[in-house]
Amino acid sequence: MYLLQHQYLILIILLLIIQTTAAFWWSLGLPSFQSWSSTQKNQEPFCSSLTFLTADQRYYCQTNPKIFAIISRSLRQAIEECQYQFRNQRWNCSIFNQSDVFGKLVLRSKRHNMYK
């Protein structure tokens, strides 16, 4: 019994220190990013303005701007497909607030929790 209590305590501590990863990169699929040109020579100001990117993602944005243009286009297509697939449902992937795509769903730490 005593050992079991310690295991639960360790599990709770581990769960508390795990960092929740937010998927704000979905914002790259918003219409505001569609006008972004990947031919800009200096990407640093643009990439630095994307505060939701991790340091590694910001590095790739600065060094591979064409990849981010492709990601942006692909995410926009994913949003459009989501809206098409759920067009007759109560939640149809509508984007009411242009600053975020899926609202608080992206703040969930586990993939399967996004559907609750």
C-alpha positions as CSV (number, residue, x, y, z in Angstrom):
1,M,0.0,0.0,0.0
2,Y,2.8,2.4,1.0
3,L,4.7,1.6,-2.3
4,L,1.5,2.2,-4.3
5,Q,1.0,5.6,-2.8
6,H,4.5,6.6,-3.7
7,Q,4.0,5.4,-7.3
8,Y,0.8,7.6,-7.6
9,L,2.7,10.5,-6.1
10,I,5.5,10.1,-8.7
11,L,3.0,9.8,-11.5
12,I,1.2,13.0,-10.4
13,I,4.5,14.9,-10.2
14,L,5.5,13.7,-13.6
15,L,2.1,14.7,-15.1
16,L,2.5,18.2,-13.6
17,I,5.9,18.8,-15.0
18,I,5.1,17.7,-18.5
19,Q,4.8,20.7,-20.7
20,T,1.6,21.1,-22.7
21,T,2.4,21.8,-26.3
22,A,0.1,24.1,-28.1
23,A,-0.5,23.7,-31.8
24,F,-0.6,27.3,-32.8
25,W,1.2,26.4,-36.0
26,W,-2.2,25.8,-37.4
27,S,-2.5,29.5,-37.6
28,L,-0.2,29.4,-40.6
29,G,-3.2,28.2,-42.5
30,L,-5.2,31.3,-41.9
31,P,-6.0,33.6,-44.8
32,S,-3.7,36.3,-43.4
33,F,-0.7,34.0,-44.2
34,Q,-1.9,33.3,-47.8
35,S,-0.5,36.6,-49.0
36,W,2.9,35.9,-47.5
37,S,5.5,35.7,-50.2
38,S,8.3,33.1,-49.9
39,T,10.5,35.1,-52.2
40,Q,11.4,37.7,-49.6
41,K,15.2,37.9,-49.1
42,N,15.1,38.7,-45.4
43,Q,12.7,36.4,-43.6
44,E,13.9,37.1,-40.1
45,P,11.4,39.9,-39.2
46,F,8.5,37.8,-40.5
47,C,9.6,34.6,-38.7
48,S,10.4,36.5,-35.5
49,S,6.9,37.9,-35.5
50,L,5.4,34.4,-35.3
51,T,5.5,34.1,-31.6
52,F,3.7,30.8,-31.5
53,L,6.7,29.0,-33.3
54,T,9.3,27.1,-31.3
55,A,13.0,28.1,-31.7
56,D,13.5,25.2,-34.1
57,Q,10.5,26.1,-36.2
58,R,11.6,29.8,-36.3
59,Y,15.0,28.6,-37.5
60,Y,13.4,26.6,-40.3
61,C,11.2,29.5,-41.2
62,Q,14.3,31.8,-41.6
63,T,16.4,29.2,-43.5
64,N,13.7,27.5,-45.6
65,P,11.0,30.1,-46.4
66,K,9.6,28.0,-49.3
67,I,8.8,25.2,-46.9
68,F,6.8,27.5,-44.8
69,A,4.9,28.7,-47.8
70,I,4.0,25.1,-48.7
71,I,3.0,24.4,-45.0
72,S,0.8,27.5,-45.0
73,R,-0.9,26.4,-48.3
74,S,-1.3,22.9,-47.0
75,L,-2.8,23.9,-43.7
76,R,-5.3,26.2,-45.5
77,Q,-6.3,23.2,-47.7
78,A,-6.7,21.1,-44.5
79,I,-9.0,23.8,-43.0
80,E,-11.0,24.0,-46.1
81,E,-11.4,20.2,-46.3
82,C,-12.4,20.1,-42.6
83,Q,-15.1,22.7,-43.3
84,Y,-16.3,20.7,-46.3
85,Q,-16.4,17.3,-44.4
86,F,-18.2,18.8,-41.4
87,R,-20.4,21.2,-43.4
88,N,-23.7,19.7,-42.1
89,Q,-22.5,19.4,-38.5
90,R,-23.0,21.8,-35.7
91,W,-19.3,22.5,-35.5
92,N,-18.0,22.8,-39.1
93,C,-14.4,24.0,-38.5
94,S,-15.6,27.6,-38.9
95,I,-13.0,30.2,-38.2
96,F,-14.8,32.9,-36.2
97,N,-11.7,34.4,-34.6
98,Q,-9.0,34.9,-37.2
99,S,-6.3,34.8,-34.6
100,D,-6.8,31.2,-33.9
101,V,-8.0,28.3,-36.0
102,F,-9.5,25.7,-33.6
103,G,-9.9,27.8,-30.5
104,K,-9.1,26.0,-27.2
105,L,-8.8,22.6,-28.9
106,V,-5.2,23.3,-29.7
107,L,-4.4,23.8,-26.1
108,R,-5.2,20.2,-25.2
109,S,-2.1,18.2,-24.4
110,K,-3.2,14.9,-25.8
111,R,-4.4,14.1,-29.3
112,H,-7.4,12.0,-28.3
113,N,-8.6,14.8,-25.9
114,M,-9.2,17.1,-28.8
115,Y,-12.4,15.3,-29.7
116,K,-14.0,15.5,-26.2
